Amino acid sequence: MHAGAFRSEGDLPERMLVVVFPHWPIVAHPIVADLAAIVVENGRVLAVSSRARAHGVAIGQHVREAERHSPDLARFARERATEFHLFTHVVQKIHELAPNLIVREPGWIAIPTRGPARYFGGERTLVHVIDQTIRDLMESQGVRCDWEIGIAEGSFGATLAARDGVIVPPGDTAAFLADLPVGLIGEPELSDLLERLGIRTLGAFAKLRESDVLERFGMRGFFAQQRACARELVWHTDYINKEEIASLQHFDEPVGELETLFESAARLSEAFCELLRERGLCCTICELSVVRDDARTDTRLWQRGHGWDTRALTERMRWQLSSWMGGEGQMNSDELLATPGVSALSLRAHEVIDAQGSQLGFWDQVRENDQEMARVCVRLEGMLGQNMVMQARLDGGRGPIERVSYFAFGEPGPRQTKRPAMPWPGRLPLPNPALVYGELPEIVLVDVDGMNVSVDRRGILHGTPARVELGRGRVFEIKGWSGPWPSEELWWDPRHATRCARLQLLLRGERALLVLCSRGRWHLEGEYD
């Protein structure tokens, strides 16, 4: 790789106009227009209706905290496919004004300002034109949603400028970012660590020596610091050995069936990512092009901060193809015949970074078989459906259920607030149960006289466990037991306080159980191998 691939220290990133719809996921649920409602993902608030915002509900809050602000809050799950389909109308409208726009996700668009600002007579006029275009579109479709627009050097600075609705003067982006909290860097674990070290602003982070940041936090921390400095280090593919990194899929006959296109898109994205892996690169902005049989070409740029992997790229291609071809299940046979078929698909790397600066591997660690595991999961998701393949993460907590969180494969996990390394009084000792029940069946635990065994408020066991009834008259004798492990959480909050105790039981026949006592009743929580 040429040394000239990096932008020099004096160079600034291209000025960008960013449009952000912070509550776009709520648009996928039109029923919530007049309700206090939220969209929830991984236990946190992702989007908030205007009425709920008036009650103090905000993005990022835990669901329980949001419900304290608005007790009658309506909750909805995220509908990614619907979000994308609705956002396509916004993208197409802005594309008429600025063809080189970049889409990161539904609700985020970036536009390089150089050409459009010159055409419309300046950046301020460009902002006004974009704002009015969106306003007219929202009114024509009857959609209620807020949006924010800002301009600065680089997409990171422009996104934060949009949050404040400002146009940062050329060259002043670093000063604009300096006083902002380091939590905005987009790396939750890194920002938590920096705050504990006393580095609480982006400016303080930017002042650290690059060599120290690289040694202490690795490439991911180094790239985060570059964003804090208003320098977004990327390589344009034109500078990489004069080589274009692209994958192309030609069809012998024009293809109009979406499922066939989706299968081809999955193979194309896998081949494209393999090309990048061979070169030790990771693509942050990818160009997807579709050539129709009538010679028309549709092109879209998609951005992903930590780089595209096979799964995420396949998902975006599926959404984009569905949009261009009229939508899944939305066309009858006559409309399908009238739609021009696809003669070719192509993916091209528009901007890349070194692969060491990309996201961590599967299960948050780098492993040799990560890529193979990811490919298997992509195929499984293709068979089972979007977000049907989950990955697990070990969290902190006392019981086996709360110590594991699940989130969709390929998606960033929720911010980890319960760390495994923290002290957890009352946590069960190893080994963990091999089987954990999602819904805990109620059981009966008695002593030799048939009296119920109980645990009092101080965590003291009353009675010696002798038999356990697991339902349907199945009674087992207890050979040995250990515990109890009492746990009392949120005692200062009467609405959400919990008190429980756990026992480990060894039955005759060497079957081992984990049982839980809560509110005077016993439940089967798990089983050991």
Secondary structure as the mmCIF struct_conf table of DSSP 4:
data_model
#
loop_
_struct_conf.conf_type_id
_struct_conf.id
_struct_conf.beg_label_comp_id
_struct_conf.beg_label_asym_id
_struct_conf.beg_label_seq_id
_struct_conf.end_label_comp_id
_struct_conf.end_label_asym_id
_struct_conf.end_label_seq_id
HELX_RH_3T_P HELX_RH_3T_P1 ALA A 3 ALA A 5
BEND BEND1 PHE A 6 PHE A 6
HELX_LH_PP_P HELX_LH_PP_P1 ARG A 7 SER A 8
TURN_TY1_P TURN_TY1_P1 GLU A 9 GLY A 10
HELX_LH_PP_P HELX_LH_PP_P2 PRO A 13 GLU A 14
STRN STRN1 ARG A 15 VAL A 20
TURN_TY1_P TURN_TY1_P2 PRO A 22 HIS A 23
HELX_RH_3T_P HELX_RH_3T_P2 TRP A 24 ALA A 28
HELX_RH_3T_P HELX_RH_3T_P3 PRO A 30 VAL A 32
TURN_TY1_P TURN_TY1_P3 ALA A 33 ASP A 34
BEND BEND2 LEU A 35 LEU A 35
STRN STRN2 ALA A 37 GLU A 41
TURN_TY1_P TURN_TY1_P4 ASN A 42 GLY A 43
STRN STRN3 ARG A 44 VAL A 48
HELX_RH_AL_P HELX_RH_AL_P1 SER A 50 ALA A 54
TURN_TY1_P TURN_TY1_P5 HIS A 55 GLY A 56
TURN_TY1_P TURN_TY1_P6 ILE A 59 GLY A 60
STRN STRN4 HIS A 62 HIS A 62
HELX_RH_AL_P HELX_RH_AL_P2 VAL A 63 HIS A 69
TURN_TY1_P TURN_TY1_P7 PRO A 71 ASP A 72
STRN STRN5 ALA A 74 ALA A 77
HELX_RH_AL_P HELX_RH_AL_P3 ARG A 80 HIS A 95
TURN_TY1_P TURN_TY1_P8 GLU A 96 LEU A 97
TURN_TY1_P TURN_TY1_P9 PRO A 99 ASN A 100
STRN STRN6 ILE A 102 GLU A 105
TURN_TY1_P TURN_TY1_P10 PRO A 106 GLY A 107
STRN STRN7 TRP A 108 PRO A 112
HELX_RH_AL_P HELX_RH_AL_P4 ARG A 114 PHE A 120
TURN_TY1_P TURN_TY1_P11 GLY A 121 GLY A 121
BEND BEND3 GLY A 122 GLY A 122
HELX_RH_AL_P HELX_RH_AL_P5 GLU A 123 GLN A 141
TURN_TY1_P TURN_TY1_P12 GLY A 142 GLY A 142
STRN STRN8 GLU A 148 GLU A 153
HELX_RH_AL_P HELX_RH_AL_P6 GLY A 154 ASP A 164
TURN_TY1_P TURN_TY1_P13 GLY A 165 GLY A 165
STRN STRN9 ILE A 167 ILE A 167
HELX_LH_PP_P HELX_LH_PP_P3 VAL A 168 PRO A 169
TURN_TY1_P TURN_TY1_P14 PRO A 170 GLY A 171
HELX_RH_AL_P HELX_RH_AL_P7 THR A 173 ALA A 178
TURN_TY1_P TURN_TY1_P15 ASP A 179 ASP A 179
BEND BEND4 LEU A 180 LEU A 180
STRN STRN10 PRO A 181 PRO A 181
HELX_RH_3T_P HELX_RH_3T_P4 VAL A 182 ILE A 185
BEND BEND5 GLY A 186 GLY A 186
HELX_RH_AL_P HELX_RH_AL_P8 PRO A 188 ARG A 196
TURN_TY1_P TURN_TY1_P16 LEU A 197 GLY A 198
STRN STRN11 THR A 201 THR A 201
HELX_RH_AL_P HELX_RH_AL_P9 LEU A 202 ALA A 206
TURN_TY1_P TURN_TY1_P17 LYS A 207 LYS A 207
BEND BEND6 LEU A 208 LEU A 208
HELX_RH_AL_P HELX_RH_AL_P10 GLU A 210 ALA A 228
TURN_TY1_P TURN_TY1_P18 CYS A 229 ALA A 230
STRN STRN12 TRP A 235 HIS A 236
HELX_RH_3T_P HELX_RH_3T_P5 THR A 237 TYR A 239
BEND BEND7 ILE A 240 ILE A 240
TURN_TY1_P TURN_TY1_P19 ASN A 241 LYS A 242
STRN STRN13 ALA A 246 VAL A 255
HELX_RH_AL_P HELX_RH_AL_P11 LEU A 258 GLU A 278
TURN_TY1_P TURN_TY1_P20 ARG A 279 GLY A 280
STRN STRN14 LEU A 281 ARG A 292
TURN_TY1_P TURN_TY1_P21 ASP A 293 ASP A 294
BEND BEND8 ALA A 295 ALA A 295
STRN STRN15 THR A 297 GLN A 303
TURN_TY1_P TURN_TY1_P22 GLY A 305 HIS A 306
HELX_RH_AL_P HELX_RH_AL_P12 THR A 310 TRP A 324
TURN_TY1_P TURN_TY1_P23 MET A 325 GLY A 326
TURN_TY1_P TURN_TY1_P24 GLU A 328 GLY A 329
HELX_RH_AL_P HELX_RH_AL_P13 SER A 333 ALA A 338
BEND BEND9 THR A 339 THR A 339
HELX_LH_PP_P HELX_LH_PP_P4 PRO A 340 GLY A 341
STRN STRN16 VAL A 342 ASP A 354
HELX_RH_3T_P HELX_RH_3T_P6 ALA A 355 GLY A 357
BEND BEND10 SER A 358 SER A 358
HELX_RH_3T_P HELX_RH_3T_P7 PHE A 362 ASP A 364
BEND BEND11 GLN A 365 GLN A 365
TURN_TY1_P TURN_TY1_P25 GLU A 368 ASN A 369
HELX_RH_AL_P HELX_RH_AL_P14 ASP A 370 LEU A 384
TURN_TY1_P TURN_TY1_P26 GLN A 386 ASN A 387
BEND BEND12 VAL A 389 VAL A 389
STRN STRN17 MET A 390 LEU A 394
BEND BEND13 ARG A 398 GLY A 399
TURN_TY1_P TURN_TY1_P27 PRO A 400 ARG A 403
STRN STRN18 VAL A 404 ALA A 408
TURN_TY1_P TURN_TY1_P28 PHE A 409 GLY A 410
BEND BEND14 GLU A 411 GLU A 411
HELX_LH_PP_P HELX_LH_PP_P5 PRO A 412 ARG A 415
BEND BEND15 LYS A 418 LYS A 418
TURN_TY1_P TURN_TY1_P29 PRO A 420 ALA A 421
BEND BEND16 MET A 422 MET A 422
TURN_TY1_P TURN_TY1_P30 PRO A 425 GLY A 426
HELX_LH_PP_P HELX_LH_PP_P6 ARG A 427 PRO A 429
BEND BEND17 LEU A 430 PRO A 431
HELX_LH_PP_P HELX_LH_PP_P7 ASN A 432 PRO A 433
BEND BEND18 ALA A 434 ALA A 434
STRN STRN19 LEU A 435 VAL A 436
BEND BEND19 GLY A 438 GLU A 439
STRN STRN20 GLU A 442 VAL A 446
TURN_TY1_P TURN_TY1_P31 VAL A 448 ASP A 449
BEND BEND20 GLY A 450 GLY A 450
HELX_LH_PP_P HELX_LH_PP_P8 MET A 451 MET A 451
STRN STRN21 ASN A 452 ASN A 452
HELX_LH_PP_P HELX_LH_PP_P9 VAL A 453 VAL A 453
STRN STRN22 SER A 454 VAL A 455
TURN_TY1_P TURN_TY1_P32 ARG A 457 ARG A 458
BEND BEND21 GLY A 459 GLY A 459
STRN STRN23 LEU A 461 HIS A 462
BEND BEND22 GLY A 463 GLY A 463
STRN STRN24 ARG A 467 GLU A 469
BEND BEND23 GLY A 471 GLY A 471
TURN_TY1_P TURN_TY1_P33 ARG A 472 GLY A 473
STRN STRN25 VAL A 475 GLU A 489
TURN_TY1_P TURN_TY1_P34 TRP A 491 TRP A 492
TURN_TY1_P TURN_TY1_P35 PRO A 494 HIS A 496
STRN STRN26 THR A 498 LEU A 507
TURN_TY1_P TURN_TY1_P36 ARG A 508 GLY A 509
BEND BEND24 GLU A 510 GLU A 510
STRN STRN27 ALA A 512 SER A 518
TURN_TY1_P TURN_TY1_P37 ARG A 519 GLY A 520
STRN STRN28 ARG A 521 TYR A 528
#
